């Protein structure tokens, strides 16, 4: 059976740099950090007091005012990014066969503020005062479910929650639904809004965060010897994946092609990856095999690169093992150096970055890479300044707590 080709025809973003795609990528190209002091709640006593937060978010025109006041931010981000992606795709909702259109937007943490507020209400005021919206607004399937309700998509719809691999995992799974004929259009990606007291406290407790409060814009520093943990981020990234013939029939603008992907599990440790990167290497290799490509075909890798001591070098070892002598020809960069780590949304936001790199033929810098680890010597990690690059094929990697790995390949459409 002839394999169905899958293309990207729309993108939507909610980020610390706003909701405009061009502004989002141009700010990254400029090497600007989105990290700033946390102001949404008092955190003077915390060892980490900064994050890459979504600022001045306004869902007007995309979400009913009453609904916007009620829903958890992770839901609002998904509805806005999803509808913006639909606008970007110029899909005519009225002409679509809605049973063949699905939504797969995951979240690593779900409605954390709603959950924390609800627990406080039960403890201080009693169960009778708990909002009836408590359960619907904390569960991870609701961002995609409410988006589907808003636009009437009746095809495949569920939530994937694989920690920091969620966004990438959702894109791979959505593509597979189109590949096997379950759907012609899939809205997919990841959303997260966990910069709340309990979210910050949780990562502080497991000592995962940078504590560079005196130089917060320099705190996220992947592959740098002075890195001391990741920086929390938040937001939402959404793709419109579409079967090629469906897209051509409506004369859609095609931004890139989805070529293949793979998922796996280290089966090793709750938080630490296998140090030699062997399972990550195998995952990337299978993603390329599904794309019918050899490693030498890849021009660019958007790395997971969180600025953690173990994870950064695990990925580099995997890249070296798979790409061999070709590794020195790759552009490899770390979006999290500027966006921080938006957990379940990270892979989806970085997927948008990867498409933009293919479109612009220009890759954003990895900022704060002042003193690189010895293991990255000889690799082009795009330090400090954006670079022009000839990109036909690109790869994006995401790895999450629990050992979840996701890697996919995108290409210039032809």
C-alpha positions as CSV (number, residue, x, y, z in Angstrom):
1,X,0.0,0.0,0.0
2,X,1.3,3.4,-0.9
3,X,2.3,5.4,2.1
4,X,0.2,8.6,2.7
5,X,2.4,11.7,2.7
6,X,1.9,14.2,5.5
7,X,2.5,17.9,5.4
8,X,2.4,20.8,7.9
9,X,-0.1,23.4,6.7
10,X,-0.6,25.5,9.9
11,X,1.1,26.5,13.1
12,X,0.0,28.2,16.3
13,X,2.0,29.3,19.3
14,X,1.6,30.8,22.8
15,X,4.9,31.6,24.3
16,X,6.9,34.0,26.5
17,X,7.4,35.9,23.2
18,X,3.7,36.2,22.5
19,X,1.4,34.5,20.0
20,X,2.7,35.8,16.7
21,X,4.7,33.2,14.7
22,X,7.0,35.7,13.0
23,X,7.7,37.6,16.2
24,X,8.3,34.3,18.0
25,X,11.0,33.1,15.6
26,X,12.6,36.5,14.9
27,X,13.0,37.0,18.7
28,X,14.8,33.6,18.9
29,X,17.0,34.6,15.9
30,X,18.0,37.7,17.8
31,X,19.1,35.6,20.7
32,X,16.8,37.2,23.2
33,X,16.1,35.4,26.5
34,X,12.4,35.1,27.5
35,X,13.4,34.5,31.2
36,X,12.2,37.0,33.7
37,X,11.3,37.3,37.4
38,X,8.1,35.4,38.5
39,X,5.5,37.9,39.4
40,X,2.3,35.9,39.4
41,X,2.8,34.7,43.0
42,X,5.2,35.6,45.9
43,X,8.4,33.5,45.6
44,X,10.9,35.6,47.6
45,X,11.8,32.6,49.7
46,X,12.3,30.2,46.9
47,X,15.9,29.3,45.8
48,X,14.6,29.9,42.2
49,X,12.6,33.0,41.5
50,X,12.5,33.2,37.7
51,X,11.0,31.5,34.7
52,X,10.1,32.0,31.0
53,X,6.4,32.9,31.6
54,X,3.7,33.7,29.2
55,X,3.0,37.5,29.6
56,X,0.0,39.6,28.6
57,X,-1.9,36.6,27.3
58,X,-5.2,37.7,25.8
59,X,-7.6,35.0,24.5
60,X,-10.2,37.5,23.3
61,X,-11.6,36.5,19.9
62,X,-10.6,32.9,20.5
63,X,-12.3,32.0,23.7
64,X,-15.6,33.1,25.2
65,X,-15.0,35.6,28.0
66,X,-16.7,33.5,30.7
67,X,-14.9,30.4,29.6
68,X,-11.6,32.2,29.5
69,X,-12.1,33.2,33.2
70,X,-12.9,29.7,34.2
71,X,-10.5,27.4,32.4
72,X,-7.0,26.5,33.5
73,X,-4.4,28.4,31.5
74,X,-3.1,25.1,29.9
75,X,-6.6,24.8,28.3
76,X,-6.8,28.5,27.2
77,X,-3.3,28.2,25.7
78,X,-4.3,25.2,23.7
79,X,-7.6,26.7,22.4
80,X,-5.9,29.9,21.3
81,X,-2.8,28.2,19.7
82,X,-5.1,25.6,18.0
83,X,-7.4,28.3,16.5
84,X,-4.4,30.4,15.4
85,X,-3.0,27.3,13.7
86,X,-6.3,26.8,11.9
87,X,-6.2,30.5,10.8
88,X,-2.7,30.0,9.6
89,X,-3.7,26.9,7.6
90,X,-6.7,28.7,6.0
91,X,-8.7,25.6,6.4
92,X,-12.4,26.1,5.7
93,X,-14.1,24.5,8.7
94,X,-17.5,24.4,6.9
95,X,-16.2,22.3,4.0
96,X,-14.3,19.7,6.2
97,X,-15.5,16.2,6.8
98,X,-15.3,16.6,10.6
99,X,-15.3,12.8,11.3
100,X,-11.9,12.7,9.5
101,X,-10.4,15.6,11.5
102,X,-8.9,14.9,14.9
103,X,-7.2,16.7,17.8
104,X,-4.2,15.4,19.8
105,X,-2.9,18.0,22.1
106,X,-1.2,16.6,25.2
107,X,0.0,18.1,28.5
108,X,2.7,16.8,30.9
109,X,1.2,18.3,34.0
110,X,-2.4,19.3,33.2
111,X,-4.4,22.0,35.1
112,X,-1.9,22.5,37.9
113,X,-3.3,25.9,39.2
114,X,-6.9,24.5,39.1
115,X,-5.7,21.5,41.1
116,X,-3.8,23.4,43.7
117,X,-6.6,26.0,44.1
118,X,-9.1,23.1,44.5
119,X,-7.0,21.4,47.2
120,X,-6.7,24.6,49.1
121,X,-10.5,25.1,48.9
122,X,-11.2,21.6,50.2
123,X,-8.7,22.0,53.1
124,X,-9.7,25.5,54.2
125,X,-13.4,25.8,53.2
126,X,-14.7,22.2,52.8
127,X,-15.6,20.0,49.9
128,X,-19.0,21.7,49.4
129,X,-17.2,24.8,48.2
130,X,-15.2,23.0,45.5
131,X,-16.1,24.1,41.9
132,X,-17.9,21.6,39.7
133,X,-15.3,22.4,37.0
134,X,-12.5,21.1,39.2
135,X,-12.1,17.6,37.5
136,X,-12.7,18.8,33.9
137,X,-10.1,21.5,34.2
138,X,-7.3,19.5,35.7
139,X,-7.3,16.4,33.4
140,X,-4.8,16.3,30.6
141,X,-7.3,15.4,27.8
142,X,-9.4,18.6,28.3
143,X,-7.3,21.1,26.2
144,X,-7.8,18.9,23.1
145,X,-11.3,18.0,24.0
146,X,-12.4,21.7,24.5
147,X,-10.6,22.6,21.2
148,X,-12.5,19.9,19.4
149,X,-15.8,21.0,21.0
150,X,-15.1,24.6,19.8
151,X,-14.4,23.6,16.2
152,X,-16.5,20.4,15.9
153,X,-13.7,18.0,15.0
154,X,-15.0,14.4,15.6
155,X,-12.0,12.3,14.6
156,X,-9.3,10.8,16.9
157,X,-9.0,12.8,20.1
158,X,-7.0,11.8,23.2
159,X,-4.2,13.1,25.4
160,X,-0.7,11.9,25.5
161,X,1.3,12.7,28.7
162,X,4.9,11.6,28.5
163,X,6.4,14.4,30.6
164,X,8.8,16.5,28.5
165,X,8.4,14.3,25.4
166,X,4.6,15.0,25.3
167,X,4.5,17.5,22.4
168,X,6.8,15.5,20.1
169,X,5.0,12.2,21.0
170,X,1.7,13.8,20.2
171,X,2.9,15.0,16.7
172,X,4.3,11.5,15.9
173,X,1.0,9.8,17.0
174,X,-1.1,12.3,15.1
175,X,1.0,11.6,12.0
176,X,0.4,7.9,12.4
177,X,-3.4,8.4,12.4
178,X,-3.1,10.1,9.0
179,X,-0.7,7.5,7.7
180,X,-3.0,4.6,8.4
181,X,-6.1,6.5,7.1
182,X,-7.9,7.3,10.3
183,X,-7.9,11.0,9.5
184,X,-7.0,13.6,6.9
185,X,-6.4,16.5,9.2
186,X,-4.9,16.4,12.8
187,X,-4.4,19.3,15.1
188,X,-1.5,18.2,17.4
189,X,1.0,19.5,19.9
190,X,1.5,20.2,23.6
191,X,0.4,22.7,26.2
192,X,1.7,23.5,29.7
193,X,1.0,26.1,32.4
194,X,2.9,24.8,35.5
195,X,4.6,28.0,36.7
196,X,2.5,28.1,39.9
197,X,3.6,27.6,43.5
198,X,3.2,23.8,43.5
199,X,4.9,23.4,40.1
200,X,7.9,25.5,41.1
201,X,8.0,23.8,44.5
202,X,8.1,20.4,42.9
203,X,11.0,21.1,40.7
204,X,12.8,22.9,43.5
205,X,12.3,19.8,45.7
206,X,14.0,17.5,43.2
207,X,16.8,20.0,42.7
208,X,16.3,20.3,39.0
209,X,16.3,24.1,38.6
210,X,19.0,26.7,38.1
211,X,19.3,29.1,41.0
212,X,21.1,31.8,39.1
213,X,18.8,34.6,40.4
214,X,21.4,37.3,40.0
215,X,21.7,36.6,36.3
216,X,18.5,34.9,35.3
217,X,18.7,35.5,31.5
218,X,22.0,33.5,31.7
219,X,20.6,30.7,33.7
220,X,19.6,28.4,30.9
221,X,22.9,27.4,29.4
222,X,22.8,24.0,27.6
223,X,26.1,22.2,27.1
224,X,28.0,24.9,29.2
225,X,30.2,23.7,32.0
226,X,28.6,26.2,34.4
227,X,25.0,25.0,33.9
228,X,23.2,24.3,37.2
229,X,19.8,23.1,36.1
230,X,17.0,24.0,33.8
231,X,14.7,27.1,33.8
232,X,10.9,26.5,33.8
233,X,8.9,27.7,30.8
234,X,5.3,27.4,29.6
235,X,3.1,27.9,26.6
236,X,1.7,25.9,23.8
237,X,2.7,24.8,20.3
238,X,0.3,23.4,17.7
239,X,0.7,21.9,14.2
240,X,-1.9,21.3,11.5
241,X,-0.9,18.0,10.0
242,X,-2.7,17.2,6.7
243,X,-2.6,14.4,4.2
244,X,-0.8,15.7,1.1
245,X,-3.6,15.1,-1.4
246,X,-6.1,16.7,0.9
247,X,-3.9,19.8,1.2
248,X,-3.2,20.0,-2.5
249,X,-6.9,19.7,-3.3
250,X,-7.6,22.9,-1.4
251,X,-4.4,24.6,-2.7
252,X,-3.0,24.9,0.8
253,X,0.3,26.6,1.6
254,X,2.7,23.8,2.6
255,X,5.3,24.8,5.1
256,X,7.2,21.5,5.5
257,X,6.7,17.7,5.3
258,X,6.6,15.2,8.1
259,X,8.9,12.4,7.1
260,X,9.0,10.0,10.0
261,X,9.3,9.6,13.8
262,X,9.9,7.1,16.6
263,X,9.2,6.8,20.3
264,X,10.8,4.6,23.0
265,X,11.6,4.3,26.7
266,X,15.0,4.0,28.4
267,X,13.4,1.7,31.1
268,X,16.3,2.9,33.3
269,X,15.4,5.6,35.9
270,X,12.6,8.0,36.9
271,X,14.6,11.1,36.0
272,X,18.0,10.2,34.6
273,X,18.5,9.0,31.0
274,X,20.9,6.2,30.2
275,X,24.2,8.1,30.2
276,X,25.6,6.6,27.0
277,X,22.6,7.7,25.0
278,X,22.2,4.3,23.5
279,X,18.4,4.2,23.5
280,X,18.2,7.8,22.3
281,X,20.5,6.9,19.4
282,X,18.3,3.9,18.5
283,X,15.2,6.1,18.6
284,X,16.8,8.7,16.2
285,X,18.0,5.9,13.9
286,X,14.5,4.4,13.7
287,X,13.0,7.8,13.0
288,X,15.4,8.2,10.0
289,X,14.6,4.6,8.9
290,X,10.8,5.5,8.8
291,X,11.7,8.5,6.8
292,X,13.8,6.4,4.4
293,X,16.8,8.5,5.0
294,X,20.4,7.9,5.9
295,X,22.0,10.0,8.7
296,X,24.0,12.0,6.2
297,X,20.8,13.5,4.8
298,X,20.2,15.5,8.0
299,X,21.3,19.1,8.1
300,X,19.9,20.4,11.4
301,X,19.0,19.0,14.8
302,X,16.8,20.9,17.3
303,X,18.1,19.3,20.4
304,X,16.3,18.6,23.6
305,X,19.2,20.2,25.5
306,X,17.6,21.3,28.8
307,X,20.7,22.6,30.6
308,X,20.8,19.7,33.0
309,X,24.1,18.0,33.9
310,X,23.3,14.5,32.7
311,X,20.8,15.0,29.9
312,X,22.7,17.4,27.7
313,X,25.7,15.1,27.2
314,X,23.5,12.0,26.9
315,X,22.0,13.5,23.7
316,X,25.4,14.6,22.4
317,X,26.7,11.0,22.8
318,X,23.7,9.7,20.9
319,X,24.2,12.2,18.1
320,X,27.9,11.3,17.8
321,X,27.2,7.6,17.8
322,X,24.5,7.8,15.1
323,X,26.0,10.5,12.8
324,X,29.7,9.7,13.1
325,X,31.9,11.9,11.1
326,X,28.8,13.7,9.7
327,X,28.1,15.1,13.2
328,X,30.5,18.0,12.5
329,X,28.5,19.1,9.5
330,X,25.2,19.4,11.5
331,X,23.8,22.6,12.9
332,X,22.6,21.7,16.4
333,X,20.9,24.3,18.7
334,X,19.1,24.6,22.0
335,X,15.8,26.5,21.9
336,X,15.5,26.1,25.7
337,X,18.4,28.4,26.2
338,X,15.9,31.2,25.5
339,X,12.4,29.7,26.1
340,X,13.3,27.7,29.1
341,X,11.9,24.2,29.4
342,X,8.1,24.3,28.8
343,X,7.8,20.6,29.7
344,X,4.9,19.0,27.8
345,X,4.8,21.9,25.4
346,X,8.5,21.9,24.7
347,X,8.6,19.4,21.8
348,X,5.7,21.2,20.0
349,X,7.2,24.6,20.3
350,X,10.5,23.3,19.1
351,X,8.8,21.6,16.2
352,X,7.6,25.0,15.1
353,X,11.1,26.3,15.5
354,X,12.3,23.4,13.3
355,X,9.8,24.3,10.5
356,X,10.8,27.9,10.7
357,X,14.5,27.0,10.3
358,X,13.6,25.1,7.2
359,X,11.5,28.0,5.8
360,X,14.0,30.7,6.7
361,X,17.2,28.7,6.1
362,X,18.4,30.3,9.2
363,X,18.9,28.8,12.7
364,X,18.7,30.6,16.0
365,X,21.6,30.7,18.4
366,X,22.3,28.7,21.5
367,X,22.8,31.5,24.0
368,X,24.9,31.4,27.2
369,X,27.3,28.8,25.7
370,X,30.4,30.5,27.0
371,X,32.4,27.5,28.3
372,X,31.4,24.4,26.3
373,X,31.9,20.9,27.7
374,X,34.8,19.0,26.1
375,X,32.5,16.4,24.6
376,X,30.9,19.0,22.3
377,X,34.2,20.2,20.8
378,X,34.0,20.0,17.0
379,X,30.2,20.3,16.9
380,X,28.4,23.4,15.6
381,X,26.1,24.3,18.5
382,X,25.4,27.7,17.0
383,X,26.8,29.7,19.9
384,X,25.7,33.2,20.6
385,X,24.7,34.3,17.0
386,X,22.1,33.0,14.5
387,X,23.6,31.3,11.4
388,X,22.4,30.9,7.8
389,X,22.1,27.2,7.0
390,X,21.1,25.1,4.0
391,X,18.4,22.9,5.5
392,X,16.5,20.2,3.5
393,X,16.1,17.7,6.4
394,X,15.8,18.5,10.1
395,X,15.3,16.4,13.2
396,X,13.8,17.4,16.6
397,X,14.4,15.5,19.8
398,X,12.4,15.4,23.1
399,X,13.1,13.3,26.2
400,X,11.1,13.1,29.4
401,X,11.0,11.9,33.0
402,X,10.3,8.2,33.0
403,X,12.8,7.6,30.2
404,X,10.4,8.7,27.4
405,X,12.1,9.5,24.1
406,X,10.6,11.0,20.9
407,X,12.4,11.9,17.7
408,X,10.9,13.0,14.4
409,X,12.2,14.2,11.0
410,X,10.8,17.1,9.0
411,X,11.8,18.1,5.5
412,X,11.5,20.9,2.9
413,X,8.4,20.1,0.9
414,X,8.9,19.2,-2.8
